[in-house]
């Protein structure tokens, strides 16, 4: 029986991994090990470990490493603690394979611990580019420490191969976060209003704005410009989710808390919505605004307009539903106007999502179960020029 461990450190990450976790949990030919840490264990970010337990999954390891600070020094210390705690967890549980998603600093620490222990790593969402973030370097670093790769489209698969990974170990199966859109029974507006205790009967925007970690101020001024632009749309309610625990994240939370206090009736500011409510809101909103990857990857499946602000996601593939804009107020406001126009809404109706149509989770699980891991930790660099 193959022992497959999955690490999750954030609410969004867990939502993307949910169907992979569920399928492994239900299979009789695998042993699921679940390692949970980071933001999941922080009351400041919603203590979302409770949702994982509510979903019926046994948590094998709780990894405490997130410091209550987001300075560069604190993040570095959190990385060190994540490396230590994950190394101990891997040593205790001896998984045959550990699954890591994306590009966060704690995921890199888990990959490092796996590398040192000669534990094979399966990496999901490699090959992507986000030029405004330290995540870009982290993602590619995780790729080089991984042995199986599951990318969200063919272009990203080619980039993983360009990084020297064997094509026979790189699989373009689409984005697993789309599976929840296809499989969950999403809430209608009435049930959603009851669930969030906030009136979205009429028009509303979904807002998620994360720090831009390669900017000296984390793009605080950009968030201020966004909120200023939204003042010209008083007839729209705003559902705003917390930023991630990245460098400068708490500074953005302070700005959002202040804005909420001045707009109590118009703004819902929430630590974590959970996958069901979040996707239900995406489906029903008039536009998604901010700089979150989910606005580029999951939201297009609903054919909902997305306004992607600034450089956090620069380099990531975007579909026809996405409007990219700069961080000044005028550009943001012009983009909002465009997103609400009949012409653009008609474009969105016929747009396809470049990240797939769902069912990637089952493909990923089956490939991990079937793949022979014998000797997989010994890798040779695949030179594209030599092998092409």
Secondary structure, DSSP 8 states (H G I E B T S, - for coil): -EEEEEEE-SHHHHHHHHHHHHHHHH-SSEEEEEEEEGGGG-GGGT-THHHHHHTT----EEE----S--SHHHHHHHHHHHHHHHHHHHHHH--SEEEEETT-HHHHHHHHHHHHTT-EEEEES-S---TTSTHHHHHHHHHHT-SEEEESSHHHHHHHHHTT--GGGEEE---TTHHHHHHS----HHHHHHHHTS--SS-EEEEE----TTSTTTTHHHHHHHHHHHTT-TTSEEEEE---SSTTHHHHHHHHHHHHHH-TTTEEEES--HHHHHHHHHHH-SEEEES-HHHHHTGGGGT--EEEESSTTTTS---TTEEEE-SSHHHHHHHHHHHHSHHHHHHHHT---TT-SS-HHHHHHHHHHHS--TTTTS-----HHHH-
